[in-house]
Amino acid sequence: MGPSRTIRSRSPVAGLQRAQLTFTQVLGQSVSAVAPSAVMVTLPALVLPAAGGATLGVFVLTALMMTAVGYCVAQFSTRMVAVSGLYSYTVKGLGPVPGIAAGWSLIVGYSAAAMASTLGAAAYLAALLSHLGVPTGKPLIAGLAVLVGGTTLILMIRGIRLSARISLAVELFAIVVAGAVLVIAFGGAVTGSHAPPKSTVEVPHSALGFALLLAITSYVGFESASTVAREAQRPFVTVTRAVRWTPLALGVLYAFAAGLQATGSIRTGIGATPIVLSLPDSASTLAGVLSIAMNLGITASWIACVIGSTTALSRILFAMGRERVLPDSLGSTHKRFRTPHIALSIAMPLIVAVPVGYLFIADSSRDVMVGLLAVSAHGYLGAYLLVCLATPAFLRRIGELTTTPLVVGLVTAATLIAIIVWAALTVASPVWIATAVYFVLLTAGLTAFLVRRRSVPDLAAHIGVFDETVAGDVFADYNPWQVRR
């Protein structure tokens, strides 16, 4: 008991600024990491063939599931200020090895999401430039990816408040554009019909598992607010609100988009197809305008997702550097801007290089994005599964376990496992490739940790760092439930 009661003179995560972000900016971190506007106009069209008339119900159900995951995350965010989110939470609930599995899963999730978003932003920027007569191709997309990566890196190093403000503003703009385009397109302006025929596609029940898995991936990233807890004002309140309410807000947006796309189509030379797949093929002037507006909105959303995903990734790398799981240099912060600049500077070149290299050996940028997003989804779901299992274990350890978190944690974990297995066993698609890549990366991370632990005997005791009350806080009448400015 003695050592645990000792007040430190310096927080384990000192270097990152305290109390920088308002609730709106913390919420912006969650929203930007999800890229909801890009999801609104693309994912429902991908879920439709698998879910058919059940598409709307699929998005409602997954919203409730992710809300349950948010409930589990909130059990930790109301009790500790972590900079590595679900990684530290899982350590506190299940111990160091499962914690490392969760941390490495998040690294895979955030990295692959940032890679896909960088390439997505570059591809849609190239599409916009094509309207100005600029010839498109892989070299142009690669150059734009470097531009996106360099610009976002500068923003993130300059400070969390600046990058949070910009990503939130960009994402709000993108959501408005996407919503407006969907309303106009499916309101009959393109087809000339005010009552588009509803889809009557019959879907086998075996495809619903895949549809649920796809829909779940439209929410991943919402938990990233927990990675900026140290930098948030009143973190026990603001972070908790963000992770609790973001899935519900996203559910409303996705249900709106899915409802429109499930009942509407536009006419092109190849028949009636979903708006997001057919706008470039339409000869309609209005469709061309909508296509440009949609490309602009999706570009903005992908850029915001690069910022949100890389910000969360850098905080996990920072924490692992402080814990000595990874090289100590990753735990350094910029003397002026107080951001994990080394972690950001190492991560961003890889975030750009991997998708660009992948692009030149793949058939198209779409194939690269789908592959990266599939790997990313595995990383997120692995971390969600572990944090749901960690919730009752953590609460039992501190003597606060009640029936509700026990039931929610175990039922949500079991449901996630069931959906993952259902999708993997019933869909004739190369999903297993993403699964194999994820498990190879996860195994590599766990192996590296076990090797590292041999050279650092007390390594396990240092895993799961979080912001702790220090002597200066006590002398300044610091309240543990409200981080001071």
C-alpha positions, 0 to 999 in steps of 0.5 A: 500500500505504501508505494501506491500512496506515494505522491509523485513529483512528476507525472508519468506522462509529463510533457503533454499539456494539460487542459487544452481541449474543450468538450467540443474539441474532444468530441471532434477528435472522436468524430474526425477519427471516424470520418463519418461523412465519407462513411455516409456516402460510401458504406451504406452502398457496400452494406446494401448488397449484403443486407438488402431491406435489413440495411437500416436495421443493421446500422441501428443495431451496430449503433447500439453495440458501439454504444455498449462499447462506449459504456465499457470505455466510460467505466475507465475514462471516469476513473483514470486519465490515460494518454493511450486509451484502451491500451492502458484500460486493458492493462488495468483490467486484464494485465500486461500481456492482454494490454499489449495485445490491445495496444498493438491492435490499436496501433494496427487500427490507427495506422492502417486507418491513417494510411487508408485516409491519406490515400483516400484524400489523395485519390479524391484530390486527384479526382477534383483536379481532373475536373480542371484538366489535370491528368490523373494517375498513380504518380499524381496520387502518390505526390498528393499523398506526400502533400497530405501527409506533410501538411497534417504532420505540421499541423499536429506538431504545432499543437493539439488545439490547432489540429483539433480545431481544424479537423473538427471544422473540416469534418463538420463541413464534410458532413454538411456537404455529404448530407446535402448531396444525399438529400438532393440526389435521393429527393428526386432531383437527379432521377426526376422522380419524387418517389424512387422505388424501394429496393426489393433485393432478397438477401440470404441470412448468411450475408447478414454477418458480413453486413454487420461487420461492415457496419461496425467498421463505420464506427471505429475510431470513436474511442480515440477521445480517450487518447487526449484525456491528458490534454482535455479540460475536465477529462473525466467529464469531457472524454466520457461524454464523447465516447458515450454520445458519439456512437449514438450521433453517428448512428443517426447520421448513418441511419439517415444515409442508409435510409436514403440510399436503400430507397433511391438510385439514379439512372445512368447508361448502365441502369439504376445504381447507388448514387456513390457508385454512379455519379461519375458515369452520369451524363446529368449536369446536376449529377456532375455538380453533385459529384464535385461537391461529394468529392470535395466533402469526402476529401475533407473527411479523409484529411480530418481522419488522417489527423484524428487517427494519427493523433491517437496513434502518436499518443499510444506510441508516446505512452509505450516510449515512456513505459520503455516498451518502445524506444525511449525517444518516442516518449519525448515531447516538443519543448515549445508545442508540447506534442509527441513530435518524434512519435509523429515524425516517425509514424507519418513517413510510414503512413504515407510510404506504405499506401503509396508503395502498395498503390504501385503494385495494386490494380487501383487505389480503391483496392489499396483502401479496401485492404487497409481498411479491412486490416484497420477494422481487425485492429479496432475490433480486437481492442474493443473485444479486450476492453469489454472483457477488461471492464468487469475485471477492472471494476472487480479489482477496485471493488466497484463491480455491479451487475450492469457493467458485468452483463454489458461487458460480457454480452458485448464481447460475446456479440463481437466474437459471434459477428466476427466468426459469422462474417468470416465463415459465411462470406466468399471474399478475401477477408481472411487475407486481412485477418492473416495480416492482422494476426501476423502484426499482432504476433510480431508485437507480442513477440517484441514485447516478450523479448523486450521484457527479458532486457528490462526486468521490471517492464511489466510493472511500468505498463499502462501509464496514466496521468497521476496527481503530483506534489504540485497539484496538491499544493495548488489545491488540485482536485482529482476530478477536475484537471486544472489549467 
